[in-house]
Amino acid sequence: MKSPAAASEPAAATYPTTIRNVDLRGPAGRLEALLNEGAPGSRYAALVCHPHPLGGGTLHNKVVYHATKVLNGADFGFRLPVLRFNFRGTGLSDGRHDGFAESTDVSSALDWLHSQFNLPLIVVGFSFGAAMSISACCGPDSPPRNIHALAALGLPVQGFGRPYQHSALKHCSIPKLLLSGDRDQFAPRAELEKIADTAASPKQLAFIPGADHFFTGHLASMQSTLAAWLVATLPSSLTEQDR
């Protein structure tokens, strides 16, 4: 596995994939979205959700990009189709930021992936995107979906004037990864451990030593941990892609 070279979108020569605009519709209107197309015969499709818009989070966030590269880039072997989108009120997406209703934006993205690919889904969220992904995938009103793995990167316990309880994890049977830096300023380790203790199995809690909320200087470790968890979690017959 190669270490990421940059936080911004790389040139096509260094990250060979086709990226296309997607006409994604949510409850608040159009959601700006991009699809990294996967290899023929992909056995999963994936969604990656960005951090808090009020902190500058967009679908181009560096953690979102590097998580997308794990799922879609040839270096890691999965080469899945991966959808990224901007939450309502972010970038070119319609609507206004709400702070809670964004979970329905995630639901719309999941519905789009199902309609386009009809494949088992992998969901990865970073920070606010992780919180909204948990609400969409594990909440009491969430419709049944074919979600095989849920990874929460930098899951916040606090931030932007509100606490995050993540009570939906108590009854969520989807295989889950909670991956944070042990110096995450929005999720003290002891608080995140309490949340993980109450979460339903299967689950894995992992900390990257020395990493902050944004995995600054530790993005390669984030990638390798996420990739290893996916290999261990998904059926081996479904993770073997033609190379």
Order of alpha helices (4+ residues) and beta strands (2+ residues): beta-beta-beta-alpha-beta-alpha-beta-alpha-beta-beta-beta-beta-alpha-beta-alpha-alpha
